[in-house]
Amino acid sequence: MNTTTIAEPQTTQSRVWSIVGGSLGNLVEWYDWYVYSAFSLYFAGAFFPKGSLTAQLLNTAGIFAIGFLMRPIGGWLMGTFADKRGRKTALTFSVLLMSAGSLIIAITPDYNHIGIAAPILLVLARIIQGLSVGGEYGTSATYLSEMATKKDRGFYSSFQYVTLIMGQLLALGVLILLQRVFLTEAQLHSWGWRIPFAIGAMLAIIVMYLRRSLQESVTLNKPEDVNKNARGSLRALAQHPKAVFTVIGLTIGGTVAFYTFTTYMQKFLVNTNGFSKNEATLISSLTLIVFMLIQPLYGWVSDKIGRKPMLKTFGILGTLTTIPIFTYLSQTHNFWVAFALIMLALLIVSNYTAINAVVKAELFPAHIRALGVGFPYAIAVSVFGGTAEYIALMFKGYGHENWFYWYVTGCIIVSLVIYITMNDTQKHSKIEENPD
């Protein structure tokens, strides 16, 4: 019998601090991850031979995808580690890996100086970061969901995406400051793009020490626990095939939509609409600020009405509006029209992003929860989310950019089928309630 239990914080204050501490670590992890995408317009030429902008972006997007392909391995390794040794230890180690990856990118010489070694080191750095972020998602989603009480679990777990988006905003904020205040365009292309990676490496070290003070969310390795060897194992996870496939299915549409309307939008506005890099960065930043602020509201609503109605709302509206939004967006050169269209898409996607962490955590028992959330999720994200930008640029290179609009819509439809057929995890949660 599995006797893994929730370790209840002694006070509301300690519970909130644990959630804040876990979220801050998540912020830095995702800042480091997104700096790559935010600054790829500037460092693409440093790691690859001279060529067209689209070709260089394809190369950097390809490496971005490689990082995603490592996420399932990270989700497996770190999920197993978190279920066996505790969430806190796994969260601390994951942020250390992220710091190492950022440091490698910051100090790697460019292609003109070391040739093919430059993109090889870039790939190595993204592999390390892919392992890190692959483990981060499942473990932090599990941690935040376990630390919250049942009645406010959607609200508190939504802060995972608040800090995820905040990390992306911090990356864009650094870019805006460097663009508009500190550096010239030439300096950014020459060496300024290294600054945000160095900042990320230092912040990750600070957070590593912060996470060491977090309270553990579950009690592990109790003497009477006869199943401790099965905890966090793939064999134990295989006993929950429906939950595993539910995680993959409900993630496909959400992750493609999320990465399409966040990380890819900056490049879409420059490469398709003709906006300047500064304008595209500002539009992306403004939409992400609103997107970030509304996540807790959506999480709170899910605590009131359930998770399933919100997921279905995303699936239905995403299916109906993605192609029209992209069509109108590709034709506009107006700053505020572009902002409004992207914001509309993100308002719809929020029905998924705000609650996807808690939905997945509620599907699994404690002894395989981190692995169950992180591993199948990472598979779906690596195959679909991590390749969304590459597929979009590939279709554009073929002269059929609109094919990508249909691709995004198709992915959302796949997830909609899951949303319609799955149970509402709020009413069928496997997260043990904290004892009163």
N, C-alpha and C positions, 0 to 999 in steps of 0.2 A: 504493500500500500504506500502510495506517495505521501510523505508527511511534510513536504516542503511548505512552509507557511509564510504569510506576509509579515514582515517585521514592521510593526506599527510605530510611527514616530511618537514620541512622548507628548508633544504639544503641536498645536496648529502651526505655531511659529517654526518649529523644526521641520514640519512637513513642507511648508512653503519655502524654507531655505533650501531644502533638498531639491525641490523642483526648480528653484531659481538656479542653484548651482549646477544641476544637470543641464539646464537649458543654456547657461552661459558657455559651457563646454561645447555644446552642440553648435552654438553661434560661431565660435572660432573654427571648429572643424569645417563648417560650411563656408565660412569666409575663405579659408585656404583652398577649398575645392572650387569655388566660383571665381576666384581671382584669375584662374587660368582662362576661363571663358571671357571674363570682362576685359582682359588685356590681350587677348589673342590677336586682335586687330593690330597691335603694336609689336608683339614679339614674333609673329609668324615669319617675318623676313629674317629674323636673327637665327632661326634654327634650320631653315631650309634654303635651297638655292633660289636665286631670283626668278620670278615668274609672275603670272597674273595674280591679282588679289584673291580671286575665287579659288585658284589652284593652291595657294598657300593656306587659305582658310580650310580647304578640304584636308590638307595634311594635318593641321592642328586639330580639326574636328575628328579626324581619324584617331589621333592619339587620345583625344578626349574620350572617344568610344572605347579605346583599349583600357583606360582607367575604369570605365564602367564594367568591362568584361572581367575585371578582377574583383568586382564587388561580391559576386556569389561566393568566391573563395573566402573573402573577408567576412561575409555574413555567416558562412559555415564555421570558420575558425574562431571568430570572436563570439558568435552565438553559443558555440559549444563551451568556450572558455567562461562566458558569462553565466551559463546555466550550471557549470560545475564549480566555479571559483567565486562567483558573485558578480553583480552588475557593476559595482564601483570599481573593482580592479580592472575589468574589461574596458570600461570607459576611460580610465586613466591611461591604459596602454594604447588605446586607439588614437588618442590625441598626440601621443609621443610619435607614433608613426607618421601622422599628418605633418608634424613639425619637420621631420627628416625629409619628407618629400618636397616641402616648400623650400627648404634650405638648399637642396640640390639644384632646383630650378634657378634660385637666386644667384648662385655662384658659377653656373655652367657657362663657359666661354661660347661665343656664337659660332656659326657655321664657317665663317671666313677664317677663324683661327684654328679650329680643331676638326673641321670637316664633318664626316659622318658621325663622329663621336657625339656631336651636339644633339642631334635628334635621338640618338641611342640613350643618352643620359636623360633626355626629356621623357622618353618612354619609361625608363626605370623609375623616375620620380613619380609619374602618374600611376605606375603599377603599385608603388608603395602607398600612395594616397588612395588608390582604389581599394586596397585591402583595408585601409583605415576607415574610410567612409562606409564601406560595405558592412563593417562590424558596428559602426557608430549608430546607424539607423535602427537596427533591430534592438540593440541594447538600450539606447536612449528611449525609444518608444516603449519598451517593456518597463524601464525604470520609472518613467513619468506616469504610466498607466497604473503601476503598482503603488506608487506613492500617493495617488489621489484616492479619495473616497468614491464610492459607487455613484452617489448623486451628482458629483461634479467631475467625473472622470473625463467626459468629452471636453469640458472647458479647459482643464489643466493640461491634458495631453495635446491640445491644440497649440500649446506654446512650443512644441517641437517645430512646427512649421513657422511660428512667429520668429523663432531664432534662426531657423533655416533661411527664411527670407531676409531676416536682418543681416545674416552673414553675407548674402548676396548684395544687399544694399550697402553694407560696409565696404564691400569690394568696389561697387560702383561709386560710392562716396569718395574713396581714395582716388579712383580714376578721375572723377570730376575735379577734385582739388589739384591733382597733378596737371590736368588739362588746362584749367582756368586760372590757377594761382601760381603754382611753383615752377612748372616746366614748359618749355616750348614743344611744339609738335616734333621737331627734330630730336630734341633731348629724350622725349618719351620713346621714340623709335630706337634711339641709339642705346640708352642705358636706363632710362627712367622706369621702364616696365619691371625692372628687377626689385624696385623698392617695395611694392606690395607683397612680394613673396618673402622678403626679409622680415617685414612686419608680421606676416602670418607665422613664420617660424618662431619668432620671439613670443607672440601671444599664446601660441600653443604650449610653450614651456611653462608660462604662467598658469594656464588653465590646468595643466597636468598636476601641479601642486594643489590647486583649488579642489580638484576632484578627489584628491586623497582624503579630504575632510568630509566628504559626503557620507550620509548614513545609508547603510545597506537596506535594500527594499525587501529582501527575502532572507529567511533563515536557512542556511545550507549545512550539509554534512552533519545532521543530527545523528547521534549514535543509533537510534532506532530506525533510521531510514535505510531500509534494505534495498532500495532501488537507486542508491546514489551512483552506482556505476553506469546505470542507464540514463542518468540525467544528462541532457544535452547531446545525446547520441543520435545519429541518423537512423538507427534501428528504432529508437523510440519515436522519432518523428514520423517514420513510415507507418506507424499505427494510426496516424491522423491524416489519411490521404485527402479526404474531403476538404479539411481546413487548409491543407497545403495548396490544393488547386484553386480554392476560393481566393487565397491571397494572390496567387498569380493572376487569376482572371480579373479580379476587381482592380488590380494595379495597372494592367495594360493601358486602358484608356486614360486613366488619371495621370500616369507618368508621362505619356506622350503629350497630352494636353499641357501639363505643367511645364515641361521643358520647351515646348514649342512657344508658349506665350510668355516665357520668362527669359531663359538664356538665349534662345534663337532670335528673339524679337530685335535685339540690338543690331544683329547682322542683317536681318530682313529689312529693317528700316534704311540701312546704309546701302545694301547691295541691290535692293529691289525698288525702294521708293525714292532713293536719291537724297535722303537726309544726310546732313553732315554727321561725322562721328560724335561731335559734341551734342547735337540735337537728339540723336538716337540714344545716347547715354542718358540725357535728361528725361526723355520720355519714358525710358525703361525705369529710371529711378522713381519717377512720380507714380507710375502704375504700381510698382512694387511696394511703395510706402503704404498706399491705400490697401493693397492686397494683404500686407502684413498686419495692419491694424484691425482688419475685419475677421481674422482667423478666430480669435476667442469668442466673438459673437456667434459665429457658425457653430463652434464647439458647444457653447452654452445652449443654443437651440437644439442641438442633437441630444442633450441631456433631458430636454423637455419633450421632444416628439419622437426620439429614436434615431438610429443611424440610417436605417434602410430608406426612409422617405427622402433623406438628403442625397444619398447616393443615386437614387432613381432620378432625382431632379437634375443632378449633373449629367447623368446618362442621356436623358431625354433632351434637355436643352442643348447639350454639347452636340448631339447628333443633328439637331435641327439648325443650329446657328454657325457651326464652324466654317462651312464653305462660304456662306454669305459674309461673315466677318472678314475672312481672308480676302475675298473678292473685292470688297469695298476698301479694305486696308491697302491692298496692292495698288489701288488707283488714286489714293489721296496723297497730297503733298502738304496738307494742312496739319500743323503741329497738334492742335487740340482735337481734331477729328481722329487722328491716329491714336492719341491718348484715350479717347472715349471708346474706340473699338477694342483696343487691347484690354481696357478696364472691364468692358462688358464680358469679354472672354474669361477674365480672371474672377469676376464675380460668380460666374457659372462654375468654374473649376474649384472654387473655394468649398463647394458642397462636398468635394472629395478630399482636398488637401487638409482641411481643418480636422477631419475625423478619421482619416485613413490609418493613423498610428494606433488609435484606441480600438478600432474595428479589428485590426489584425491581432492585437494583444488579447482581445476578448475571445479569440478563437481557440487559444491553446492553454493547457494547464501549466502551472508554474515551472515544472521540472524541464520543460522543453520550450518555454515561451520565447526566450531570446533567440534561440535557433529557429523556431517556427515562424517568428515574425521576420527575422533578418535574412534567412537563406532563400526562401521562395520569392520574397520581395526583391532581393538583389538580382535574382535570375530574371525576373520580369523587367526590372529597371535597366539591367545591362543590355538586354536584347532589344527593348523598345525605347526606353527613355534615353539611354546613352547614344543610340544611333539616330534619334530623331533629327538632330541638326545635320548630321552627315547625309541622311536620306534627302532632306530638304535641299541641301546644296547640290547633291547629285542630280536630282530632278531638274533643278535650275540649270545645271551644266548641260543637261540633255535638251534644254529648251522647252521643258514641260513642267514648269514650276507648279501649275495648278494640280498636278497629280498628287502632290504632297497634301493638299487640302482634303482630298478624298481619302488618303491614307490615314490622316488623323481622325477623320470621321469614322472610318471603318474600325479603328482601334477602340473608339468610344462605344460603338455598337456592341463589340465583343464584351466589354465590361458591363454594358447595360443588361445583357442577358444574365450575367452573374448577379447583378443587383436585384433583378426581379425574382430570381429563384432562391437566393440565399435567405437565411434567417436574419432577423434583426438582432445583432450581437448584444445590444444593450439589454434585451430581454432574455438572452441565452448566453450570458457571459460566463467564461471559465476562470475569470480572475476572482480569487477568493476574497470575500469582503473582509476588511480589517475587523478584528474582534472589538466589541464595544467595551 
